[in-house]
Amino acid sequence: MAQQDDNYNNGKQEEGLSPKRLKRRAFLSGLAVGAATAGVAATGAHVANNKARSLMTPKALPQGEPAQVALSFQDSRPATNAKPKAKEGSPNIVVVMLDDCGFSDLGCYGSEIKTPAIDSLARQGLQYTNFRTCSMCSPTRASFLTGLNHHSAGMGWLADIDAGYPGYRGDLTHEAATLAEVLQGAGWSTFLSGKWHLNNAHTTGANGPYDNWPTQRGFDRAYWFQGHSTDYFKPSELFDGVAPVEPPNTPDYFVCDDLTDRAITYIRTQQALEPGKPFYLHLAYPGPHSPLQARARERDAYKGQYDKGWDVVRAERLARQKALGIMPDTVELPPLSFGSNNWEQLPEGHKKITARYMEVYAGLMSNMDANIARLLQSLDDIGVRENTIVVLFSDNGGSPEGTPTGTPNVFAPAFGRSIPVEEATKLYDILGEEGTFPHYPMGWASASNTPFKMYKQYAHLGGVADPLIVNWPTGISAKGEIRNNFVHVVDLFPTLLEAVGIERPSVYKGMPLKPVEGQSVLATFSKPDSPTRTEQYFELGGNRAYRENNWRAVARHTRGKPFEEDVWELYDLSTDPAEGVDLSTQFPEVVERLKNKWLQAAVQYNVLPLDDRNLVLRLVQDRQEKGLRARWDFHPPIERLARDVAPIVCGLSHTIELECERSNAAGDGVLVAQGAKYAGWVLYIENGKLCYEQSLVPYVERIESAAVLPEGKLKISYQQRMTGRPFDGEGMLYVNGQQVAKHTFKRILFSTSYDGFTLGADLGNQVSSRYTGPNPFQGILGKVTIDVDTSKINPVEMLRFLSNMNLNV
């Protein structure tokens, strides 16, 4: 009872506690309970943490620190594996390169050719009037991609021949990181679609070496071709990365459309996977380089517009250039350059087909413009156009390679068999379409280069003055402004890197790099009076020039003559931007100073030794010096072989032997083919008869057996015996050791076209008009052996060759 009273009394006492003392007691009680609970929780967290350590990847160390490795992964720390990442908001770069487009061939540079997409780029950006290149494709491309003068980059000439001298390796130097390599290393995606022509031709085969193929020089993905140009309707030398591929088999196919489709697909795929990641697209169209091919509807949009002739077109273009502010009012047209006669001097019967060539050219230009419009619209559609730097330019001036009269097949005059204008006229209705491989006359090249004189391959401004347009909506506030600042193609590399905020490394993949030889012109984007470089040398094939401020000394070299005898001209570009008035006799001391400066630059940049030989002659001698292959053994199936690594049999005695099995029910098709109808040969079976054909359209010579071949296993051979290399000889067909046909050629094919070498089919553009498509052999093709007479050309044969090819050197 007493205990109960005590409890009662205690309770009564607590009831009498003040609120403040009650709160304090509750707090202390809570601490005790919390401590007990926390102890249980801590024990659980410890178990959980230990369990997590056995399951979870440890946190990576900061970027650049090496991994810390212990016995188990729980006690180790991984290194950060971060890919290069561009700065947030970095601009994209799109470079559109045209091939053999003259200074005046775009509407915004005075042309009557409709180029609304390109003109719009100029209206919304900057248009340069004093942009200069290297006078030919491979040199200009090498200079652009490396920031080096083209001889420093190893590309003093085309990428067809390695001459053995530092400036003429025909293979892009590894002492310079390409623009793609620098951007790739800084976090950009990099894509090439189109022409490359920067690895030595003899490396463009399945065995490489690949070290100068696009995907080894910084491009993540590449859809490309190596050579001078391609067949626009049936290209057969396309690569996807390092794998040869056939173009899509789609109706109305045209290669410029295909290249644009691939470029758009590359970008859209990349942006879907990594939105906002900057990209560099190098879109190098093959046009308007020969062959001048266009769809009929694109060509005929210009029907009749060139009947007025090139004299009138030149004058009209210059008038537009003056009105546009491209040229000052004081400029006058220089006389037509060599190979171009006044229009009125042309025979009346020649004018219609001569005008037709330019209709084809204009149609091709319009096609590329339409594709550029598609590309720009695609950039708009995915929301990246505003922060994309678009640079558009041509690699050299208009080309004189079409001869004074033009040609429906550019290979014919190149291989010593010109086509009379009367024969070309017969092709008027289909000129530029499939079945023709044209190039325009030199008079139209003069019009392309308005107001300058001379052509591609020359150091005069007609060869090196080209359009340049730069457009960057968020980076260039000026719209539709003209820039007269001197800019050389070598300056674009440092300009683009500065624009995106990247420095080129001094060492790349362990290789010390040459210093960049161009100079950024980024300041001209915002300030038209920004100073740019004032001096630059030029050289190609012995043609030379040197610019110092407004002075320009230039020498046109004549093949075969001593370089010391070349006559140097002098022009004051401040008053005579078209090189119209030669001042060399008035200022001989200036000429001497510039000649000496040119020589100093030549020594510095690996320009020497000068070589003025014709490309065909160089190729022939290069083959002889490096040695032709005497025997080839093939065991089908094999991939198509690129032209430059395939057997060389044209103009040489050789034998092709093969084993096959056929039946009369299914025994036709192509056995061996090389080239295309424009320049090629093929061994095939048609309606059971064995046929051999050489084609250089419109010249075709065919050998055919009289009787149908027997069924079953056969041994077939074609033998070519030369009686006068490289054009005179005869061919014989054999079946099971018995001769079944013989033919003496009027003129043997000297070389093949861009198309490669195939067994069991005729890929690309077909050699014979007797079949369509690849025409695969329906039977079984066995071993194929080719034996070639590789004896060196003797002096008599060389003189005969030079005479037949109209080469005096």
C-alpha angles and dihedrals in degrees: 000000000000090000091053090052091052092053089046092049092048091052090049090051092052090049085057095054118117117252090247093057091045092055091050092052092048090051093052091047090051091053091055094050091043092052091053092048093046090053091056091045093049090053089052093046091050091053090045093049092050089048091049091051089058091051110029128078110245117247113273121248120247118284112284097022116116120243118269108228125198133163094279132029091241090067095040132084122214124223119247110264100201122160119224107278127198119230113272110271095019111161126249120236126219117182117190112192122191122200123227093349110153125227094259101039097099123077092236089055094052105279128141088215110109109246104154096158093052091043089053090054088055094046091052095040142017130309120201122208100182101053118136135193139184099269096246140055108251094043094049093046092049092050094048095049096046108030088234130116107263095251090051087053090054093251106109088142136006125319090248101089137038103211092184096242122113094246095044108047093122087220125097111257120248090211087085129054111226122238087253092052093050094047093043090054090051096053105272124132109234129208136178124195118175139006122017110165094165105107119075110272093236090061094058095099139099090268095049124164085233099195093112099036113115097256089054092049099058107288114125091201131013135185102184154133129223109213139080093279140322144238104273094208101038113016111183102179102066122136130198100204102313098334121096110234137183118237119254113284095232130144115259091016117183122173097227089057090048094050091049092048090053092048092051091047092050092054097043092049092048093049092047090055098040111016112206097015107136120241139197116215119190106194108184111181118202092224150140083012114109136303087071098210129163139158114266093247092053093046095045092053084079098042111148095004093109099044086101089069136230097289091064093040091053092051093047092048093051090050090054091047090055091048091049093048092245092120130024118250091248095066117111129193113259117225116279113279123247114293092033118099125191110274093240090058091064116102108259091239091057099054098078096056091039091057089046092064090061092048088058091047092051091047090054091049090051091051092055091047090053090051091049087053090053092050094049091047090052090053089051092048093057093042101246102104097094094060097041123106108217117196119184125182144138125246097226144340131287114305127246092196093106091075123231093295102037124236137237088216117037092199094060099070091034088058095045101263112103121195116231116239089241090061092046090052090063088064095054095115095052101030109142094015128105107301095042131078103189139179125192124244121266091253090068090048087057088053091048090055096048123184094014129078131233127025149250111320092035129100094224113102093263086070101041108026110097141162118267123186125180121191127178115153097196096036105042118053094183113094124199095353125150122227119204094182117128110254126173122198089247088066095061095073096061090038094059093044091052090047092057094039101248131133119213110241119245090221126039123187089343094308119118107231129223114250114265108264098198126077127226117254094189091123090067089065089074105017119046093197095055111132119245133184115305102199135057137153126222131198138160127158092343095310107124143187141168128200122204114174103303095341117098122184116190136177126197108208124215112217114250097019123110112268089227089067095057114122114232119213125202129212135183103219093192090071101015111039092163095057094243104142119050110216098178095113091050095049108029091154090060090050092052092047092051093045089054091048090050091053092049090052090047091057093044097049102038096253094143138122098050115218121191101176122131115260093241091051091048091051093050093050092043090056092049095047095047092042130248118249111251101197136033125185119193129185107190139261100063132149119255110276120229113246095249095055098038127099115289108220106139114114091009135097108255146151128222114198126180143168121224143159123219145160129209088243092057112007109110131100144082119317101179130358137175128181126351139275088281090062119348152099134228139186111207146146119243122182088345095306125116114239137183119191137184117194134192098156125263085020113072128168121186136187118199136178116242096221134052113259119254120252126253130034115357140182109215128183141176118203124193118193118191120216094179119010130259104006110022126072149088138258131216133193122212133190118191089343096309121114110238102172142010134190137180109217123229086212127351119228111262099201143342135255129253092285116103137227122283137179123213094008143035106243124192117011109001124243097217129051089210092085137029128223125006091317094206118210109262096209132057118289117207133180117342121201127187122192118189132192101234099178112141121261111259124222094261091053091047092053090048090050093050091049094049092047093047089238116145094189 
